[in-house]
Amino acid sequence: MPVVLARVDDRLLHGQVVEGWTPYVQADTIVVVSDTVCLEEDRCRLMRLIVPDHIELKVTPLRGLKTLISSSGESRMLLLFAGLDDVLEVLEGGVVLSSINVGNLHNIKGGTEITPSVYLNSRDLEMVRILAQRGIAVEAREVPDAAALDLVSCLKEPGDSQ
């Protein structure tokens, strides 16, 4: 499988991804998976400016990811999603992922701080539960040298006390 990292990051492409994660997972392609970003030509051009020449940048809508992955050959792809809902949508479309890295989710309405860079609301926690039920590991980790937090451990079972 050509996917070496699937990351949820509401900032999408930035220094932590380009300078930290890309070399760490030895990705040669960064894929921004977003229905909105793929329509924003100026934003796509700006993103291309921060990606080194030896790394390919692709921007695809959610429904285009499965085809992109299947036609990627030997590419080592780092996938970027703006939210967990986008991850679930591509899974429903037939994309197979074994793990999800949640690096930055700051602007979550009604969110609770899980780490200084990850806030999750009840909807996000339900999505983590769904991912875990599908056998997908979900971790919170901002940068490669930080300790990973298993987000499934943040889930409360019904009837559990605070």
Steps between C-alpha positions, in 0.01 A plus 500: 500500500644835404357691801773547761305745717141620516490818708213716621614860533268798473793709375569242227840579348753681721850465645430206733383299201766610251801506732397242759264233377596479132864400563401290803274274294715543187206625295567612145144625445277715719130479422260761634159332502231768501193581298544871567876544465510331160276784373719778643768561236680772697521283810634209295769724348602621846527144628722407207741778604577337834551146372861415405562420134573133570153452657193485280187681619156384391165645599197279449134498592389229741344288227821513296725351766434131431588542131806708585628234742437215257690680224791615717736214424799502733427842652521539876202720580432718802128581507371819664138541611346806665273293725396153610177527302703509177686186606173316556369613162801362310473174695135475393626552144723195522835645607682268741698652787654319796569799722425870540728762653310794648751782519310826527132564554467842659176655380255247635172645622423352839832321503686369800879524514652156453852633438613862455449459125197268488149590611217256445125546539241225543466455122878457463507248784224304327706502180801368696274224635386410147860492374604278791207264434634466144839396638670830420752629753446867586777694669552862599856613428603843384858427392689175436717515814204560734336220692189361332169498686255226408178697447288192560608531865316835509167337428259456786263210497136581576451501876865573575550770760721803435 
